[in-house]
C-alpha cells in the first residue's frame, strides 16, 4: 500500500522559493511606489528581506495564511531599513507593500 503525502502539509519553503517570493513582493511594491528605485538597490533590499525571512522562518510559516499579521511584521522588522536604503518615505513604502502584498 502506498502512502500519499497530504497536499497541505506545513513543510518549510525552499531558499529558492523564499528568494523568488521576496523578489516578487518587492517588485510589486516598487511599482506601487511610482518612484524609480535603481536595480542595485532593489537587489540589496531583496537580500536583506530574504535574510530576515529566513531568520524568522518558523514564525512566518506558522502565520502564512494571515497576510495582515505578515504585513505588520514587515512594517515592524523590514520597512525602516528598506525605506532608508531606497531613500523613500517609510509610510508610503509600508502602504505600497500592503497594497502589493494584500495585507
C-alpha positions as a LaTeX table, in Angstrom:
\begin{tabular}{lrrr}
\hline
Residue & $x$ (\AA) & $y$ (\AA) & $z$ (\AA) \\
\hline
Unk1 & 0.00 & 0.00 & 0.00 \\
Unk2 & 1.37 & 3.41 & $-0.97$ \\
Unk3 & 1.23 & 6.30 & 1.43 \\
Unk4 & 0.29 & 9.62 & $-0.10$ \\
Unk5 & 1.60 & 12.89 & 1.18 \\
Unk6 & $-1.07$ & 15.38 & 2.19 \\
Unk7 & $-1.46$ & 18.39 & $-0.07$ \\
Unk8 & $-1.46$ & 20.96 & 2.71 \\
Unk9 & 1.43 & 19.95 & 4.89 \\
Unk10 & 3.35 & 22.55 & 6.84 \\
Unk11 & 6.71 & 21.91 & 5.22 \\
Unk12 & 9.14 & 24.79 & 5.10 \\
Unk13 & 9.69 & 26.59 & 1.80 \\
Unk14 & 12.99 & 26.19 & $-0.02$ \\
Unk15 & 15.52 & 29.06 & $-0.10$ \\
Unk16 & 14.83 & 29.44 & $-3.82$ \\
Unk17 & 11.10 & 29.86 & $-3.29$ \\
Unk18 & 11.76 & 32.36 & $-0.49$ \\
Unk19 & 14.04 & 34.42 & $-2.77$ \\
Unk20 & 11.50 & 34.36 & $-5.58$ \\
Unk21 & 8.61 & 35.38 & $-3.32$ \\
Unk22 & 10.60 & 38.21 & $-1.74$ \\
Unk23 & 11.70 & 39.44 & $-5.16$ \\
Unk24 & 8.16 & 39.43 & $-6.50$ \\
Unk25 & 6.81 & 41.24 & $-3.43$ \\
Unk26 & 9.47 & 43.94 & $-3.69$ \\
Unk27 & 8.94 & 44.30 & $-7.45$ \\
Unk28 & 5.22 & 44.87 & $-6.89$ \\
Unk29 & 5.99 & 47.30 & $-4.05$ \\
Unk30 & 8.30 & 49.38 & $-6.27$ \\
Unk31 & 5.61 & 49.55 & $-8.96$ \\
Unk32 & 3.08 & 50.86 & $-6.45$ \\
Unk33 & 5.56 & 53.42 & $-5.10$ \\
Unk34 & 5.55 & 55.05 & $-8.54$ \\
Unk35 & 9.11 & 56.12 & $-7.91$ \\
Unk36 & 12.28 & 54.91 & $-9.60$ \\
Unk37 & 14.42 & 52.62 & $-7.47$ \\
Unk38 & 17.73 & 51.56 & $-9.06$ \\
Unk39 & 18.02 & 47.80 & $-9.67$ \\
Unk40 & 21.13 & 47.59 & $-7.46$ \\
Unk41 & 19.14 & 48.96 & $-4.50$ \\
Unk42 & 16.26 & 46.59 & $-5.19$ \\
Unk43 & 18.78 & 43.72 & $-5.14$ \\
Unk44 & 20.21 & 44.90 & $-1.80$ \\
Unk45 & 16.70 & 45.17 & $-0.34$ \\
Unk46 & 15.87 & 41.69 & $-1.60$ \\
Unk47 & 18.97 & 40.25 & 0.09 \\
Unk48 & 18.02 & 41.98 & 3.35 \\
Unk49 & 14.42 & 40.78 & 3.09 \\
Unk50 & 15.44 & 37.17 & 2.37 \\
Unk51 & 17.81 & 37.11 & 5.36 \\
Unk52 & 15.09 & 38.40 & 7.69 \\
Unk53 & 12.54 & 35.92 & 6.35 \\
Unk54 & 14.94 & 33.01 & 6.80 \\
Unk55 & 15.75 & 34.24 & 10.29 \\
Unk56 & 12.04 & 34.17 & 11.20 \\
Unk57 & 11.03 & 31.24 & 9.01 \\
Unk58 & 9.23 & 29.18 & 11.64 \\
Unk59 & 7.02 & 32.10 & 12.72 \\
Unk60 & 6.36 & 33.15 & 9.13 \\
Unk61 & 5.42 & 29.60 & 8.16 \\
Unk62 & 3.05 & 29.34 & 11.12 \\
Unk63 & 1.35 & 32.61 & 10.09 \\
Unk64 & 1.46 & 32.16 & 6.31 \\
Unk65 & $-2.31$ & 32.21 & 5.98 \\
Unk66 & $-2.64$ & 35.57 & 7.78 \\
Unk67 & $-1.39$ & 38.27 & 5.42 \\
Unk68 & $-2.29$ & 41.09 & 7.81 \\
Unk69 & $-0.01$ & 39.68 & 10.51 \\
Unk70 & 2.77 & 39.13 & 7.97 \\
Unk71 & 2.40 & 42.68 & 6.63 \\
Unk72 & 2.53 & 44.01 & 10.21 \\
Unk73 & 5.75 & 42.03 & 10.73 \\
Unk74 & 7.18 & 43.52 & 7.52 \\
Unk75 & 6.28 & 47.02 & 8.69 \\
Unk76 & 7.98 & 46.49 & 12.05 \\
Unk77 & 11.03 & 44.48 & 11.00 \\
Unk78 & 11.95 & 45.46 & 7.45 \\
Unk79 & 10.29 & 48.65 & 6.21 \\
Unk80 & 12.55 & 51.07 & 8.08 \\
Unk81 & 15.74 & 49.57 & 6.63 \\
Unk82 & 14.38 & 49.44 & 3.08 \\
Unk83 & 12.97 & 52.98 & 3.29 \\
Unk84 & 16.41 & 54.21 & 4.36 \\
Unk85 & 18.15 & 52.17 & 1.65 \\
Unk86 & 15.81 & 53.41 & $-1.09$ \\
Unk87 & 15.57 & 56.94 & 0.36 \\
Unk88 & 11.76 & 56.90 & 0.32 \\
Unk89 & 9.10 & 57.83 & 2.86 \\
Unk90 & 8.54 & 54.87 & 5.18 \\
Unk91 & 4.78 & 55.40 & 5.43 \\
Unk92 & 4.44 & 55.40 & 1.63 \\
Unk93 & 6.64 & 52.30 & 1.43 \\
Unk94 & 4.55 & 50.47 & 4.02 \\
Unk95 & 1.34 & 51.35 & 2.17 \\
Unk96 & 2.80 & 50.29 & $-1.17$ \\
Unk97 & 3.87 & 46.96 & 0.36 \\
Unk98 & 0.43 & 46.34 & 1.86 \\
Unk99 & $-1.22$ & 47.14 & $-1.49$ \\
Unk100 & 1.17 & 44.76 & $-3.25$ \\
Unk101 & 1.12 & 42.00 & $-0.63$ \\
Unk102 & $-2.56$ & 42.06 & 0.19 \\
Unk103 & $-2.30$ & 42.66 & 3.92 \\
\hline
\end{tabular}
